[in-house]
Structures are given as C-alpha cells and as structure tokens.
Amino acid sequence: MPFRSSFAKFAPRAASGLNPETGLLVGAMTGATGAIRTHLIAVTAGAILLVSGCDSMSEDFQDFTEKFSPPSPFQAAVWASDFNDPGLQRRGVILLSNATFGGERTYVDLYRVLASESTDPLVRAAGIRALGRWGDPADAIVIANQLKNDYRQVRLEAAIALQRIHEESVEDRIWRQLIDESEDEAIRIELAIALGQYPTDSAFQALALTLEDRSLAMNLAAADSLRVLTGHDFGIDGPAWLSWYETTKSPFAQVEIFLYPTFERPVTFFEKLAFWDPTVFETPAPPRGLDIGGRSTYDDENDDQKSDSDAPSSGAKTPSDSTADTGEGS
C-alpha cells in the first residue's frame, strides 16, 4: 500500500473522537512500512525528549538567574509572614531557615507558630523543618505533637526534625510511632533513625522489633541505629541482637555519638557556573541538646554564637547579606 493511502485509511478514526493530528500520526505509524514506522517513532521520541529537556533546562536556568538577584532578607521575611498566600509563605520560611541568620529569635518564634498552628499542611511542614534546624530542645515537644497530624508530609517532616533535637521526654512517642505498622514506611524509617540518639531499653526493643519488618529499608535503618546505640554490629539479624542484649550487663557502654543525616545532591551545571556563590551542603552533626561528655551541643552552639558576637568576622554574612540557599532540599 502506498504511504499516502495509509493516511486516508485511518483518517475516519480521527473523526470519530481522536484529535485529527493524533489520528493521522497513529494511522501512519500503523500502516507504514517498517523503515518509515521506525523513522516516525524516532522523530516522535525526539520531540518528547526535547520538550522535557527544555523544561529541565528552564528550571536550571531559573536557578542560575536567581544567583544574580536572590530575594532580599526583607522580601523573604515578608513572604514568610504572609498568611494569605501559603505558597509565598512556604517559600519565605524555606529561604529564612536556609539562611545563616535563620536562627534569629524573631524567626524562630515564627517557625514555632507555623509548626503548630498553620492551617496549610505544606506551610506547617516547612515550619517544622525550620524549627528542627534552629529550635531549642524544648521545641521537640511541639514537633512530636505533629507525629499524629493527618497529613503525611507534616508527619514526615516531624520525624526528620526529631533527628536534629534531643529531648528525652519525646523518646516514648518516637518508638511508639515507630512500631505502629499502620504508619507510612518512609516516616517509620526516619523515626528509626531518630531513635538512635536514645540509649534506653525501650528504644533498643523497638528497634529490634523493627528488624522483623518486611521492609529492608526499615531493617537497615533500625540496624544502623542499634549499631550507634551499642557500638556492636549484628546487621539485620534480630535474634542475634536480642541474644546479645540479654547476656550483656551494660549494652550501651560503647554508645557512639549520634549524628543526624543531611541532604546532599549533585551540583547542577548552572550552579557550577555561579562560582561566586557556591552551593554548600550541611554536614552531619549531633542533635541540639545531646549531652556529649557532660556538655550538650546546644550549650556548644550558644558559646560559639557568643564568641562570634565578641569577635565578628569581616567576611561573615549578616542578615543584610543574602538569603542564598545553603544546599538543603526545598
């Protein structure tokens, strides 16, 4: 059959409900010879890839242009305080919390309000993330309250934030949520990680129980926390962990310092071009409030801030400098 006749053959199908252009293309690909059909498939696939590639490049270019003129600290603060526009408010909170001055008392008070009272779940989740980064150990209670929130994203951010703040009074709520099989797997994984900073019998038993779960990701997260708590490593072998625990008088004698995990991703092409404003990622660190050798990390940070204020660095950023992204995910 000539190639032209294939269009005529399948044209009625287009008129019966399909888009005319779609009907013609489908007809041509069905009735054409193998060589022509392969050519049409290649052209169609190339067009799809070109469109998707343009979208990706557009996003990268937007990130690149924002390096030249990022939102000012004032603009970010205005957005974060805009309770009439959840989208802008969420963006403002993320910008502030990622900035070097995001721990200012005024901003932390705003994070607390959003983490507990915002009616928009994404704004509340952003507030929880910010509070987890800059809040006090007592804020762990506010964050733990969100483990029962109806929205998954809010509970997930709460579980992650509890890795960054140490407060013994919330340990019970963490392990109880961890062993709740109705909870989302991703949230339980983050809770298993968070429990690695509490060397207690209840934490050990909850993590050992998690080793029996069918999810390998949960098994690995629980095993890693058990390793941090005990200084020993029996992998994901639950019976081996329990047998060792029952025959050991001081199972937490070799407890390691818990370090919360941080986000890291490949640096994009346009970010590499912006050499004057390099993308910097966080490094794992102990949670605020965790006692390390008789000294809490919260006290250490207060001392560091005090010494910084006593001897300011000429190259240090101030609230008027930048709201540049420090590398955390948004």
C-alpha positions as CSV (number, residue, x, y, z in Angstrom):
1,M,0.0,0.0,0.0
2,P,1.4,3.5,-0.8
3,F,2.3,5.6,2.2
4,R,-0.2,8.2,1.2
5,S,-3.1,5.8,1.2
6,S,-2.4,4.9,4.9
7,F,-3.4,8.4,5.9
8,A,-6.7,8.1,4.1
9,K,-7.3,4.7,5.6
10,F,-7.0,5.9,9.2
11,A,-8.5,9.4,8.8
12,P,-12.1,8.3,9.7
13,R,-10.8,7.1,13.1
14,A,-9.6,10.6,13.8
15,A,-13.0,12.0,13.1
16,S,-14.6,9.5,15.5
17,G,-13.3,11.2,18.6
18,L,-9.5,11.4,18.4
19,N,-7.6,14.6,17.7
20,P,-7.1,14.8,13.9
21,E,-3.4,15.1,14.2
22,T,-3.2,12.3,16.6
23,G,-5.3,10.1,14.4
24,L,-3.2,10.8,11.3
25,L,0.0,10.0,13.2
26,V,-1.3,6.8,14.7
27,G,-2.6,5.7,11.3
28,A,0.7,6.5,9.6
29,M,2.7,4.5,12.1
30,T,0.3,1.5,11.9
31,G,0.1,1.3,8.2
32,A,3.5,2.4,7.1
33,T,6.4,0.1,6.2
34,G,8.9,-0.9,8.9
35,A,11.5,1.6,7.9
36,I,9.1,4.6,7.8
37,R,7.5,3.5,11.1
38,T,10.9,3.4,12.8
39,H,11.6,6.9,11.5
40,L,8.3,8.2,12.8
41,I,8.9,6.7,16.2
42,A,12.4,8.2,16.4
43,V,11.0,11.7,15.4
44,T,8.2,11.5,18.0
45,A,10.5,10.3,20.8
46,G,13.0,13.0,19.9
47,A,10.3,15.7,20.2
48,I,9.2,14.3,23.6
49,L,12.7,14.3,24.9
50,L,13.3,17.8,23.5
51,V,10.2,19.2,25.3
52,S,11.1,17.5,28.6
53,G,14.7,18.6,28.2
54,C,13.6,22.2,27.7
55,D,11.6,22.1,30.9
56,S,14.6,20.8,32.8
57,M,16.9,23.4,31.3
58,S,14.4,26.1,32.1
59,E,14.4,25.2,35.7
60,D,18.2,25.1,35.9
61,F,18.4,28.5,34.1
62,Q,15.9,29.9,36.6
63,D,18.1,28.7,39.5
64,F,21.1,30.2,37.7
65,T,19.5,33.6,37.2
66,E,18.4,33.7,40.9
67,K,22.1,33.5,41.8
68,F,22.4,37.1,40.4
69,S,19.4,38.5,42.3
70,P,18.2,36.3,45.1
71,P,15.3,37.6,47.2
72,S,16.4,40.0,49.9
73,P,16.2,39.1,53.6
74,F,13.4,41.7,53.9
75,Q,11.5,40.1,51.0
76,A,11.9,36.6,52.4
77,A,10.6,37.8,55.8
78,V,7.6,39.5,54.2
79,W,6.8,36.3,52.3
80,A,7.2,34.2,55.5
81,S,4.7,36.5,57.3
82,D,2.1,36.4,54.6
83,F,-0.7,34.3,55.9
84,N,-2.9,35.0,52.9
85,D,-0.6,33.3,50.4
86,P,0.6,29.8,51.6
87,G,2.8,29.3,48.5
88,L,4.8,32.5,49.2
89,Q,4.8,31.9,52.9
90,R,6.3,28.4,52.5
91,R,9.0,29.8,50.2
92,G,9.8,32.6,52.6
93,V,10.1,30.2,55.5
94,I,12.5,27.9,53.5
95,L,14.6,30.9,52.4
96,L,14.9,32.2,56.0
97,S,15.6,28.8,57.6
98,N,18.3,28.1,55.0
99,A,20.0,31.4,55.6
100,T,22.9,31.9,58.0
101,F,20.7,34.2,60.1
102,G,17.7,31.9,60.2
103,G,18.1,31.3,63.9
104,E,17.3,34.8,64.9
105,R,14.8,34.8,67.8
106,T,12.1,36.5,65.8
107,Y,12.3,34.0,63.0
108,V,12.3,31.0,65.4
109,D,9.2,32.3,67.1
110,L,7.6,32.4,63.7
111,Y,8.6,28.9,63.0
112,R,7.0,27.8,66.3
113,V,3.7,29.4,65.3
114,L,3.7,27.9,61.9
115,A,4.7,24.4,63.1
116,S,1.8,24.2,65.5
117,E,-0.9,26.5,64.1
118,S,-0.7,26.9,60.3
119,T,-3.8,25.6,58.6
120,D,-1.8,24.8,55.4
121,P,-0.1,21.5,55.7
122,L,2.9,22.4,53.5
123,V,3.5,25.6,55.4
124,R,3.3,23.7,58.6
125,A,5.7,21.2,57.3
126,A,8.1,24.0,56.3
127,G,7.8,25.5,59.8
128,I,8.6,22.1,61.4
129,R,11.7,21.7,59.2
130,A,12.9,25.2,60.2
131,L,12.2,24.6,63.8
132,G,14.1,21.4,63.7
133,R,17.1,23.2,62.4
134,W,17.0,26.3,64.7
135,G,14.8,25.3,67.6
136,D,15.6,24.6,71.2
137,P,15.5,21.1,72.8
138,A,12.1,22.0,74.3
139,D,10.7,22.5,70.8
140,A,11.0,18.8,70.3
141,I,7.7,18.6,72.2
142,V,6.0,20.9,69.7
143,I,7.4,18.8,66.9
144,A,6.5,15.5,68.4
145,N,2.9,16.6,68.7
146,Q,2.8,16.7,64.9
147,L,3.5,12.9,64.6
148,K,-0.2,12.5,64.9
149,N,-1.1,15.0,62.2
150,D,-3.5,13.9,59.5
151,Y,-1.1,14.9,56.7
152,R,1.7,12.6,55.7
153,Q,4.1,15.4,54.8
154,V,3.7,17.0,58.2
155,R,4.4,13.7,60.0
156,L,7.4,13.1,57.8
157,E,9.0,16.5,58.5
158,A,8.3,16.0,62.2
159,A,10.1,12.6,62.2
160,I,13.1,14.2,60.4
161,A,13.2,17.2,62.7
162,L,13.3,15.0,65.7
163,Q,16.7,13.7,64.5
164,R,18.1,17.2,65.0
165,I,16.8,17.9,68.5
166,H,17.5,15.8,71.5
167,E,14.8,15.7,74.2
168,E,14.3,12.6,76.4
169,S,10.7,13.3,77.1
170,V,9.7,12.6,73.4
171,E,11.5,9.3,73.1
172,D,8.5,7.4,74.2
173,R,6.4,9.0,71.4
174,I,9.1,8.2,68.8
175,W,9.3,4.5,69.5
176,R,5.5,4.1,69.8
177,Q,5.0,5.7,66.4
178,L,7.9,3.6,65.0
179,I,6.2,0.2,65.9
180,D,2.8,1.4,64.5
181,E,2.5,-0.8,61.4
182,S,-0.2,1.5,60.0
183,E,2.2,4.3,59.7
184,D,3.9,5.2,56.4
185,E,7.1,3.3,55.8
186,A,9.1,6.5,55.0
187,I,8.1,8.0,58.3
188,R,9.0,4.9,60.2
189,I,12.4,4.9,58.6
190,E,13.0,8.4,59.8
191,L,11.8,7.6,63.3
192,A,14.1,4.6,63.4
193,I,17.0,6.9,62.6
194,A,15.9,9.4,65.3
195,L,15.7,6.7,67.9
196,G,19.5,6.1,67.5
197,Q,20.2,9.0,69.9
198,Y,18.4,7.4,72.9
199,P,20.3,4.6,74.6
200,T,17.4,3.1,76.5
201,D,15.8,-0.3,76.8
202,S,12.6,0.8,75.2
203,A,14.5,2.2,72.2
204,F,16.5,-1.0,71.8
205,Q,13.4,-3.2,72.0
206,A,11.5,-1.1,69.4
207,L,14.5,-1.1,67.0
208,A,14.9,-4.9,67.4
209,L,11.2,-5.3,66.7
210,T,11.6,-3.2,63.5
211,L,14.2,-5.7,62.3
212,E,11.3,-8.2,61.8
213,D,9.5,-5.9,59.4
214,R,9.3,-7.0,55.8
215,S,10.9,-3.7,54.6
216,L,14.6,-4.0,54.0
217,A,15.0,-0.2,54.2
218,M,13.4,-0.2,57.7
219,N,15.6,-3.2,58.7
220,L,18.8,-1.3,57.7
221,A,17.7,1.9,59.4
222,A,17.0,0.1,62.6
223,A,20.3,-1.9,62.4
224,D,22.3,1.3,62.0
225,S,20.7,2.9,65.0
226,L,21.3,-0.2,67.1
227,R,25.0,-0.1,66.0
228,V,25.2,3.6,67.1
229,L,23.5,2.8,70.5
230,T,25.7,-0.3,71.3
231,G,28.9,0.0,69.4
232,H,28.3,-3.5,68.1
233,D,27.0,-4.7,64.7
234,F,24.9,-7.8,64.1
235,G,23.4,-6.5,60.9
236,I,19.7,-7.1,60.5
237,D,19.8,-10.4,62.4
238,G,17.1,-9.7,65.1
239,P,17.6,-12.9,67.1
240,A,21.4,-12.2,67.3
241,W,20.7,-8.7,68.6
242,L,18.3,-9.9,71.3
243,S,20.6,-12.8,72.3
244,W,23.5,-10.4,72.8
245,Y,21.3,-7.9,74.7
246,E,20.0,-10.5,77.1
247,T,23.5,-11.6,78.0
248,T,25.2,-8.2,78.3
249,K,25.2,-6.2,81.6
250,S,26.0,-2.8,80.0
251,P,24.7,-2.9,76.5
252,F,25.1,0.9,76.0
253,A,28.7,1.1,77.4
254,Q,30.1,1.7,73.9
255,V,27.4,4.0,72.6
256,E,28.6,6.2,69.7
257,I,27.8,9.9,69.2
258,F,24.6,10.1,67.1
259,L,24.9,12.3,64.0
260,Y,21.8,13.3,62.2
261,P,21.9,12.7,58.4
262,T,21.9,15.6,56.0
263,F,20.6,16.2,52.5
264,E,23.1,16.2,49.5
265,R,22.5,16.2,45.8
266,P,24.7,16.6,42.7
267,V,25.5,20.2,41.9
268,T,23.8,21.3,38.7
269,F,25.6,22.7,35.7
270,F,24.4,26.3,36.2
271,E,25.3,26.1,39.9
272,K,28.9,25.3,39.0
273,L,29.0,28.3,36.7
274,A,28.0,30.5,39.6
275,F,31.5,30.3,41.2
276,W,31.0,33.5,43.2
277,D,28.1,31.8,45.2
278,P,28.9,28.1,45.6
279,T,26.3,25.7,46.8
280,V,27.2,24.5,50.2
281,F,25.7,21.4,51.8
282,E,25.3,20.7,55.5
283,T,27.5,18.1,57.2
284,P,26.1,15.5,59.7
285,A,26.2,16.8,63.3
286,P,24.9,15.8,66.8
287,P,21.4,17.0,67.7
288,R,21.0,20.1,69.7
289,G,20.7,19.2,73.4
290,L,22.5,15.9,73.2
291,D,24.9,15.6,76.1
292,I,28.4,14.8,74.8
293,G,30.9,14.2,77.5
294,G,28.9,16.2,80.0
295,R,28.3,19.1,77.6
296,S,25.3,19.5,75.3
297,T,25.5,20.5,71.7
298,Y,23.1,23.3,72.5
299,D,25.5,24.8,75.0
300,D,28.3,24.5,72.5
301,E,26.3,26.4,69.9
302,N,25.5,29.1,72.4
303,D,29.1,29.5,73.2
304,D,30.0,29.6,69.5
305,Q,27.4,32.3,68.9
306,K,28.7,34.3,71.9
307,S,32.3,34.1,70.7
308,D,31.2,35.1,67.2
309,S,29.5,38.2,68.5
310,D,32.5,39.1,70.6
311,A,34.8,38.8,67.6
312,P,32.9,39.3,64.4
313,S,34.5,38.2,61.2
314,S,34.8,40.7,58.4
315,G,33.8,38.1,55.9
316,A,30.8,36.7,57.8
317,K,27.4,37.1,56.4
318,T,24.8,39.2,58.2
319,P,21.0,39.4,57.8
320,S,21.6,42.1,55.2
321,D,23.9,39.9,53.1
322,S,22.0,37.1,51.4
323,T,19.2,34.6,51.6
324,A,21.2,32.2,49.4
325,D,20.3,28.5,49.6
326,T,22.7,26.6,51.8
327,G,22.1,23.4,49.9
328,E,19.1,21.9,51.7
329,G,16.2,20.5,49.7
330,S,13.1,22.6,49.4
